[in-house]
Amino acid sequence: MPSFRLLFTTLLSTLLMFSAAVAAQDHSRLPQMGTTGAGFMTIERERVVGDYYMRQVRAQAPIISDPVLDSYLADLGNSLVVNSDNVRYPFNFFWINNAEINAFAFMGGYVGVHTGLIQEARNESEIAAVLGHEIAHVTQRHIVRRMQEQQRSMPMTIAGLVGSILLGMASADAGAAGLYATMGMSQQSQINYTRLYEQEADRIGMSVLASAGFDPAGAPSFFGRLAEKYRYVSKPPEMLMTHPLPEARIADTRARAENMRRVDVAPSLDFHLAKARVDARYTRASTQSELLDMAQSDNPMMQRYGQYALAIRALDSGEAEKAERLLRPLLQESPRNRFYLDVKTDILLQQERFDDVLTLLREAYQRSPNEQVITLNFANAAIEAGEIGLSIDLLRHFLLENPEHVLALDLLTAAYERSANRAAMYETRAEALALRGNFKLAIDQLHTAHNHTNSDITHKRLNARIDQLRAQLEQAQNLM
């Protein structure tokens, strides 16, 4: 049977391939944006389906809960979103811990990026090009438009497809059997439609890329290098299987880039630090000696890459003092850099220097209140230091603005457990479980919370929330 990693990507990519609309190669024949697919599925329904799908992804996929990387990806992605047309809801970007080169998008504005993608990218314009392409899939409603087209020709196939995909998220082996049986009915049309919507996503994505201030040549540079690198291998990376790169498509992106204004984009320190963090902690693509060579490079970006990655490797090996020595010149150069502050926090916690870490983060929080990296580091440090009340206050305030932040909910659950507030602990755990699609267990947790409080107001709030989760559970079951 296929591994979950491969099946997970296959499920997502196949949803796109079966569900994307036909995009005409001639711009004049493109449908009127914002109306196509509207009669088939409303925007609100699309959000509901995307929300359900994301809950299953959280439960099943190796999502990285790393505030530093999350902030970098969200900042990069949203800089493209604000330059896009037909944006109907907020976008959510997340990392999958997978060394395969790939990215994907689905209904509701969810965009997943494999760690292997940033490892392959040489500059920020290249990874931005991939994100712009995925954003275009969403803004052009490719999934809904293809579902509409598919329904006209073979309605039973699309019903079987959606059922197989949703089942596959819960049980990979069971979903695979139904999915492959459904796929067999329309392989050739799947390939043809894929080429058409990929062209549309390229065209719109490159326009967004340029509007956001990135180099449009990042698209042909990345896609062309990828195609050339894996031209003769028997098993290409997942991105080439889910996003075919025929010569015509590469030539088209290259021609488009040549007709667009070139942008001289300065090297991005955050891009190199994000790539170094992925390298050091997740893909481990570089050896220790390779990182040492980078740290001694004449190239300033490579030098910081190497030093930062080496500091993380030392920290993760329990060598806090060594990590501190490696990080010190970087912090002196940029004392407010979130990448560096995150590692400094973990160094101080490993050394049990609780007063120092709380002072460091309190000052940072005063400068940037409720900023994700600072707040979650501060809250975690407060838990480790025994300042439970401080941690609870920080997290509750953060969750008012970010109610679906799973890591913040997990930290708050831990803080309530340390404070012996059992009712609040079970209630918070229920919210985290619901975001992972486990509505039944979330409801059980709320019933348990009910038994740990005598407050009538709390009882009423818990009962109301139980009713809401039951409604969401029913809604989710109807989608299946």
TIMAR-839738 format. One line per 5 residues: number of its first residue (from 1); their letters; for each residue x, y, z of C-alpha. Coordinates in Angstrom, 2 decimals, m for minus. Layout:
NUM	A	X:Y:Z ~ ... .
% end
This chain:
1	MPSFR	0.00:0.00:0.00 ~ 1.25:3.56:m0.61 ~ 2.75:5.49:2.27 ~ 0.63:8.21:3.84 ~ 3.04:10.87:2.58 .
6	LLFTT	2.60:9.83:m1.04 ~ m1.12:9.18:m0.71 ~ m1.69:12.49:1.04 ~ m0.08:14.40:m1.80 ~ m1.85:12.24:m4.38 .
11	LLSTL	m5.21:12.95:m2.76 ~ m4.65:16.67:m2.75 ~ m3.26:16.84:m6.25 ~ m5.98:14.59:m7.62 ~ m8.62:16.81:m6.05 .
16	LMFSA	m7.12:19.64:m8.05 ~ m6.85:17.62:m11.23 ~ m10.42:16.38:m11.11 ~ m11.86:19.58:m9.67 ~ m10.11:22.37:m11.59 .
21	AVAAQ	m12.03:24.24:m14.28 ~ m11.11:24.39:m17.92 ~ m9.02:27.51:m18.48 ~ m8.87:28.68:m22.09 ~ m5.40:29.22:m23.54 .
26	DHSRL	m6.57:32.40:m25.24 ~ m7.05:35.20:m22.71 ~ m10.08:36.52:m24.60 ~ m11.91:33.25:m24.04 ~ m11.42:33.17:m20.29 .
31	PQMGT	m14.70:33.15:m18.33 ~ m15.79:36.19:m16.37 ~ m14.01:35.95:m13.04 ~ m16.12:35.88:m9.91 ~ m19.14:34.31:m11.62 .
36	TGAGF	m17.90:31.00:m12.99 ~ m18.86:28.16:m10.67 ~ m21.08:30.41:m8.56 ~ m24.22:28.50:m9.51 ~ m22.54:25.17:m8.72 .
41	MTIER	m21.10:26.02:m5.29 ~ m21.37:29.22:m3.28 ~ m18.32:30.89:m1.77 ~ m19.65:30.10:1.71 ~ m20.04:26.42:0.83 .
46	ERVVG	m16.52:26.43:m0.57 ~ m15.23:27.78:2.74 ~ m17.12:25.10:4.67 ~ m15.62:22.33:2.53 ~ m12.14:23.86:2.82 .
51	DYYMR	m12.48:24.19:6.58 ~ m13.48:20.54:6.92 ~ m10.63:19.45:4.66 ~ m8.10:21.48:6.67 ~ m9.25:19.86:9.91 .
56	QVRAQ	m8.50:16.46:8.40 ~ m5.11:17.66:7.21 ~ m4.25:18.85:10.73 ~ m5.16:15.44:12.09 ~ m3.33:13.36:9.49 .
61	APIIS	m0.48:15.29:7.88 ~ 2.97:16.06:9.35 ~ 2.27:19.79:9.75 ~ 5.12:21.77:11.30 ~ 4.17:23.86:14.34 .
66	DPVLD	7.03:26.35:14.12 ~ 6.02:29.98:14.79 ~ 9.13:31.37:13.09 ~ 8.63:29.46:9.86 ~ 4.87:30.01:10.01 .
71	SYLAD	5.34:33.77:10.31 ~ 7.80:33.85:7.42 ~ 5.50:31.84:5.14 ~ 2.40:33.85:6.10 ~ 4.19:37.16:5.47 .
76	LGNSL	5.47:35.97:2.11 ~ 2.16:34.45:1.06 ~ 0.04:37.40:2.13 ~ 2.32:39.83:0.30 ~ 1.15:38.00:m2.84 .
81	VVNSD	m2.48:37.72:m1.77 ~ m2.84:41.50:m1.35 ~ m1.73:41.88:m4.96 ~ m4.22:39.29:m6.25 ~ m7.70:39.81:m7.68 .
86	NVRYP	m10.79:37.79:m6.77 ~ m9.68:37.14:m3.19 ~ m12.85:36.10:m1.40 ~ m11.57:35.08:2.04 ~ m8.37:35.13:4.12 .
91	FNFFW	m5.62:32.74:3.05 ~ m3.90:30.29:5.37 ~ m0.40:29.04:4.63 ~ 1.18:26.06:6.38 ~ 4.26:23.82:6.19 .
96	INNAE	4.32:20.06:5.64 ~ 7.42:18.30:6.98 ~ 8.24:16.47:3.77 ~ 11.52:16.58:1.88 ~ 9.70:16.05:m1.44 .
101	INAFA	9.50:19.19:m3.60 ~ 5.83:20.16:m3.70 ~ 3.12:22.68:m2.84 ~ m0.67:22.46:m3.12 ~ m3.83:24.49:m2.57 .
106	FMGGY	m7.46:23.67:m1.92 ~ m10.82:25.33:m1.32 ~ m11.07:27.92:1.44 ~ m7.71:29.56:0.74 ~ m5.46:26.87:2.25 .
111	VGVHT	m1.97:26.55:0.78 ~ 0.45:23.86:1.94 ~ 4.20:23.99:1.27 ~ 6.60:21.09:1.66 ~ 9.88:21.79:3.42 .
116	GLIQE	11.60:20.31:0.36 ~ 10.35:23.22:m1.75 ~ 12.28:25.94:0.08 ~ 15.32:23.66:0.17 ~ 15.27:23.57:m3.64 .
121	ARNES	14.56:27.30:m4.16 ~ 17.61:29.52:m4.69 ~ 16.01:32.84:m3.87 ~ 12.78:34.30:m2.55 ~ 11.37:35.07:m6.02 .
126	EIAAV	11.46:31.36:m6.83 ~ 9.46:30.23:m3.82 ~ 7.15:33.24:m4.28 ~ 6.54:32.08:m7.86 ~ 5.27:28.72:m6.60 .
131	LGHEI	3.06:30.40:m3.99 ~ 1.67:32.79:m6.60 ~ 0.80:29.82:m8.80 ~ m1.05:28.08:m5.94 ~ m2.87:31.28:m4.94 .
136	AHVTQ	m4.09:31.57:m8.54 ~ m5.55:28.07:m8.32 ~ m7.67:29.28:m5.41 ~ m8.66:32.74:m6.64 ~ m9.72:31.34:m10.02 .
141	RHIVR	m11.81:28.68:m8.26 ~ m10.17:25.91:m10.27 ~ m11.47:23.20:m7.96 ~ m15.08:24.35:m8.11 ~ m14.97:25.05:m11.84 .
146	RMQEQ	m13.60:21.57:m12.58 ~ m16.22:19.98:m10.31 ~ m18.88:21.82:m12.29 ~ m17.44:20.61:m15.58 ~ m17.07:17.08:m14.29 .
151	QRSMP	m20.64:16.99:m13.05 ~ m21.92:17.72:m16.56 ~ m20.10:14.74:m18.07 ~ m20.08:12.08:m15.37 ~ m21.77:13.03:m12.10 .
156	MTIAG	m21.17:9.66:m10.48 ~ m17.45:10.02:m10.98 ~ m17.19:13.29:m9.12 ~ m19.35:11.93:m6.30 ~ m17.09:8.91:m6.04 .
161	LVGSI	m14.00:11.08:m6.18 ~ m15.02:13.39:m3.35 ~ m16.10:10.45:m1.22 ~ m12.80:8.68:m1.81 ~ m10.77:11.78:m0.97 .
166	LLGMA	m12.61:12.46:2.29 ~ m12.46:8.78:3.24 ~ m8.79:8.71:2.36 ~ m8.07:11.50:4.84 ~ m9.44:9.33:7.63 .
171	SADAG	m8.18:5.97:6.36 ~ m5.46:6.08:3.73 ~ m5.77:2.45:2.63 ~ m9.56:2.52:2.38 ~ m9.51:5.80:0.50 .
176	AAGLY	m6.90:4.60:m1.97 ~ m9.06:1.76:m3.29 ~ m12.03:4.02:m4.04 ~ m9.84:6.80:m5.38 ~ m7.96:4.64:m7.86 .
181	ATMGM	m11.19:3.03:m9.09 ~ m12.67:6.49:m9.70 ~ m9.53:7.81:m11.40 ~ m9.52:5.02:m13.95 ~ m12.61:6.41:m15.70 .
186	SQQSQ	m11.19:9.68:m16.95 ~ m7.39:9.64:m17.05 ~ m7.02:11.36:m20.42 ~ m9.43:14.23:m19.71 ~ m7.71:14.68:m16.34 .
191	INYTR	m4.35:15.24:m18.09 ~ m5.77:17.65:m20.66 ~ m7.58:19.78:m18.13 ~ m4.53:19.85:m15.89 ~ m2.43:21.42:m18.64 .
196	LYEQE	m5.04:24.08:m19.25 ~ m5.52:25.21:m15.67 ~ m1.79:25.04:m15.01 ~ m1.31:27.54:m17.84 ~ m3.89:29.86:m16.34 .
201	ADRIG	m2.31:29.57:m12.88 ~ 1.10:30.36:m14.42 ~ m0.20:33.45:m16.21 ~ m2.04:34.90:m13.23 ~ 0.60:33.80:m10.72 .
206	MSVLA	3.37:35.55:m12.62 ~ 1.34:38.75:m12.83 ~ 0.82:38.64:m9.06 ~ 4.52:37.90:m8.58 ~ 5.52:41.04:m10.47 .
211	SAGFD	2.88:43.20:m8.75 ~ 4.21:42.13:m5.34 ~ 7.73:43.29:m6.24 ~ 9.34:39.94:m6.98 ~ 11.27:38.99:m10.10 .
216	PAGAP	8.86:37.32:m12.58 ~ 11.83:35.35:m13.91 ~ 11.61:33.37:m10.67 ~ 8.90:31.21:m12.28 ~ 10.76:29.98:m15.39 .
221	SFFGR	14.00:29.84:m13.39 ~ 12.57:27.46:m10.79 ~ 10.29:25.41:m13.04 ~ 12.89:25.12:m15.80 ~ 15.65:24.02:m13.44 .
226	LAEKY	13.32:21.47:m11.84 ~ 12.32:19.98:m15.19 ~ 15.93:19.79:m16.38 ~ 17.20:18.30:m13.11 ~ 14.70:15.45:m13.12 .
231	RYVSK	14.26:14.98:m16.86 ~ 15.59:11.41:m16.98 ~ 14.87:10.06:m13.50 ~ 12.42:7.18:m13.11 ~ 10.68:8.76:m10.09 .
236	PPEML	10.48:12.55:m10.35 ~ 9.60:14.69:m7.31 ~ 5.92:14.92:m6.42 ~ 5.68:18.46:m7.75 ~ 6.40:17.26:m11.29 .
241	MTHPL	3.72:14.58:m10.97 ~ 1.10:16.98:m9.58 ~ 2.19:19.99:m11.67 ~ 3.35:18.66:m15.07 ~ 6.08:20.72:m16.72 .
246	PEARI	6.07:20.04:m20.47 ~ 8.46:22.04:m22.65 ~ 5.61:24.21:m23.93 ~ 4.69:25.35:m20.44 ~ 8.25:26.22:m19.52 .
251	ADTRA	8.71:28.10:m22.78 ~ 5.49:29.99:m22.15 ~ 6.56:31.12:m18.66 ~ 9.96:32.14:m20.01 ~ 8.35:34.20:m22.79 .
256	RAENM	6.00:35.86:m20.31 ~ 8.89:36.76:m18.02 ~ 10.81:38.32:m20.89 ~ 7.83:40.54:m21.70 ~ 7.48:41.71:m18.09 .
261	RRVDV	9.52:44.32:m16.31 ~ 12.52:42.68:m14.63 ~ 12.97:43.51:m10.98 ~ 16.34:43.62:m9.27 ~ 15.33:42.04:m5.95 .
266	APSLD	17.82:42.32:m3.11 ~ 18.74:39.02:m1.40 ~ 16.30:38.28:1.44 ~ 17.90:37.52:4.81 ~ 14.64:36.02:6.09 .
271	FHLAK	14.51:33.65:3.10 ~ 18.01:32.38:3.81 ~ 17.31:32.04:7.54 ~ 14.06:30.17:6.88 ~ 15.90:27.86:4.50 .
276	ARVDA	18.69:27.38:7.04 ~ 16.15:26.56:9.78 ~ 14.47:23.97:7.55 ~ 17.87:22.54:6.65 ~ 19.09:22.35:10.24 .
281	RYTRA	15.94:21.02:11.88 ~ 13.79:19.25:9.27 ~ 15.35:18.18:5.96 ~ 18.97:18.08:7.23 ~ 20.02:18.52:3.61 .
286	STQSE	23.48:19.89:4.49 ~ 26.20:18.05:6.35 ~ 27.98:19.59:9.31 ~ 31.09:20.24:7.21 ~ 29.01:21.91:4.50 .
291	LLDMA	27.46:24.23:7.09 ~ 30.92:25.04:8.45 ~ 32.05:25.98:4.94 ~ 29.00:28.24:4.56 ~ 29.72:29.92:7.91 .
296	QSDNP	33.19:30.82:6.63 ~ 31.98:31.96:3.20 ~ 32.71:35.41:1.78 ~ 29.02:35.63:0.81 ~ 27.23:37.41:3.72 .
301	MMQRY	23.97:35.51:3.20 ~ 25.68:32.12:3.06 ~ 27.72:33.06:6.13 ~ 24.58:33.83:8.16 ~ 22.89:30.71:6.79 .
306	GQYAL	25.74:28.52:8.03 ~ 26.08:30.17:11.44 ~ 22.34:30.09:12.12 ~ 21.98:26.44:11.04 ~ 24.99:25.43:13.14 .
311	AIRAL	23.54:27.21:16.18 ~ 20.28:25.28:15.79 ~ 22.11:21.97:15.36 ~ 24.15:22.66:18.49 ~ 21.04:23.62:20.47 .
316	DSGEA	19.15:20.51:19.34 ~ 22.14:18.40:20.40 ~ 21.99:19.86:23.92 ~ 25.06:22.07:23.45 ~ 23.54:25.34:24.64 .
321	EKAER	26.86:27.09:25.28 ~ 28.13:26.28:21.78 ~ 24.85:27.44:20.29 ~ 25.09:30.69:22.22 ~ 28.61:31.36:20.89 .
326	LLRPL	27.47:30.77:17.32 ~ 24.39:32.93:17.70 ~ 26.07:35.84:19.53 ~ 27.49:37.69:16.46 ~ 24.18:37.31:14.63 .
331	LQESP	22.22:38.78:17.54 ~ 24.70:41.61:17.91 ~ 24.17:42.47:14.26 ~ 20.35:42.19:14.43 ~ 19.12:42.03:18.05 .
336	RNRFY	15.41:42.15:17.13 ~ 15.46:39.49:14.43 ~ 12.69:36.94:15.17 ~ 14.74:34.00:13.87 ~ 17.56:34.80:16.29 .
341	LDVKT	15.32:35.63:19.26 ~ 13.57:32.29:18.93 ~ 16.85:30.36:19.17 ~ 18.12:32.61:21.97 ~ 14.95:31.82:23.92 .
346	DILLQ	15.54:28.07:23.63 ~ 19.19:28.48:24.60 ~ 18.25:30.32:27.79 ~ 15.54:27.78:28.62 ~ 17.98:24.91:28.12 .
351	QERFD	20.34:26.67:30.52 ~ 17.42:27.29:32.94 ~ 18.17:31.04:32.95 ~ 14.52:31.88:33.49 ~ 14.95:35.47:34.67 .
356	DVLTL	17.07:36.28:31.63 ~ 14.64:34.75:29.14 ~ 11.61:36.46:30.66 ~ 13.39:39.81:30.62 ~ 14.44:39.33:26.99 .
361	LREAY	10.94:38.41:25.85 ~ 9.11:40.97:27.97 ~ 11.09:43.72:26.26 ~ 10.42:42.18:22.84 ~ 6.71:41.84:23.62 .
366	QRSPN	6.50:45.50:24.62 ~ 7.92:46.43:21.24 ~ 5.68:44.00:19.31 ~ 2.64:43.05:21.40 ~ 0.82:39.90:20.28 .
371	EQVIT	3.28:39.21:17.45 ~ 3.20:35.44:16.90 ~ 6.86:34.48:17.38 ~ 7.43:36.71:20.40 ~ 4.11:35.90:22.09 .
376	LNFAN	4.34:32.12:21.77 ~ 7.96:32.09:22.87 ~ 7.09:34.33:25.82 ~ 4.14:32.13:26.80 ~ 6.19:28.95:26.55 .
381	AAIEA	9.05:30.47:28.54 ~ 6.57:31.62:31.21 ~ 5.28:28.04:31.56 ~ 8.82:26.70:31.88 ~ 9.65:29.38:34.45 .
386	GEIGL	6.53:28.63:36.50 ~ 4.87:31.95:35.66 ~ 1.62:30.23:34.75 ~ m0.66:33.24:35.20 ~ 1.51:35.28:32.82 .
391	SIDLL	1.40:32.51:30.22 ~ m2.39:32.21:30.44 ~ m2.85:35.96:30.04 ~ m0.57:36.07:27.00 ~ m2.21:33.13:25.29 .
396	RHFLL	m5.80:34.17:25.94 ~ m5.10:37.60:24.49 ~ m3.32:36.06:21.48 ~ m6.21:33.66:20.83 ~ m8.71:36.51:20.71 .
401	ENPEH	m7.09:37.49:17.41 ~ m6.02:33.98:16.36 ~ m8.77:31.62:17.58 ~ m7.71:28.76:15.29 ~ m4.04:28.69:16.26 .
406	VLALD	m3.54:25.07:17.32 ~ m0.11:25.53:18.93 ~ m1.43:28.40:21.09 ~ m4.34:26.20:22.20 ~ m1.95:23.36:23.03 .
411	LLTAA	0.22:25.72:25.10 ~ m2.82:27.12:26.89 ~ m4.00:23.58:27.66 ~ m0.60:22.87:29.24 ~ m0.74:26.12:31.21 .
416	YERSA	m4.20:25.34:32.58 ~ m3.02:21.86:33.52 ~ m0.12:23.35:35.47 ~ m2.51:25.75:37.18 ~ m4.83:22.88:38.20 .
421	NRAAM	m7.76:24.59:36.43 ~ m9.27:21.34:35.15 ~ m12.42:22.83:33.64 ~ m10.44:25.33:31.55 ~ m7.91:22.65:30.58 .
426	YETRA	m10.60:20.33:29.19 ~ m12.39:23.20:27.47 ~ m9.23:24.40:25.74 ~ m8.24:20.88:24.74 ~ m11.67:20.48:23.17 .
431	EALAL	m11.03:23.47:20.89 ~ m7.70:22.01:19.73 ~ m9.34:18.64:19.06 ~ m12.14:20.27:17.06 ~ m9.57:22.03:14.87 .
436	RGNFK	m8.12:18.59:14.15 ~ m11.54:17.33:13.09 ~ m12.16:15.18:16.17 ~ m15.57:16.66:17.07 ~ m16.75:13.65:19.09 .
441	LAIDQ	m13.77:13.65:21.43 ~ m13.98:17.46:21.67 ~ m17.60:17.13:22.83 ~ m16.53:14.51:25.39 ~ m13.88:16.93:26.71 .
446	LHTAH	m16.51:19.66:27.13 ~ m18.74:17.26:29.08 ~ m15.75:16.50:31.32 ~ m15.14:20.23:31.77 ~ m18.81:20.52:32.77 .
451	NHTNS	m18.12:18.16:35.66 ~ m15.23:20.27:36.97 ~ m17.06:23.54:37.54 ~ m19.99:24.72:39.63 ~ m20.45:27.98:37.75 .
456	DITHK	m23.87:28.32:36.10 ~ m22.45:30.78:33.57 ~ m19.69:28.33:32.64 ~ m22.24:25.51:32.35 ~ m24.32:27.56:29.93 .
461	RLNAR	m21.27:28.47:27.84 ~ m20.13:24.85:27.68 ~ m23.61:23.65:26.70 ~ m23.78:26.25:23.94 ~ m20.38:25.18:22.63 .
466	IDQLR	m21.41:21.51:22.71 ~ m24.43:22.39:20.57 ~ m22.17:24.24:18.11 ~ m19.77:21.30:17.82 ~ m22.65:18.87:17.30 .
471	AQLEQ	m23.87:21.08:14.47 ~ m20.35:21.12:12.97 ~ m20.14:17.34:13.30 ~ m23.45:16.95:11.49 ~ m22.29:19.35:8.80 .
476	AQNLM	m19.05:17.41:8.38 ~ m20.95:14.12:8.10 ~ m23.15:15.64:5.40 ~ m20.07:16.55:3.40 ~ m19.04:12.91:3.39 .
% end
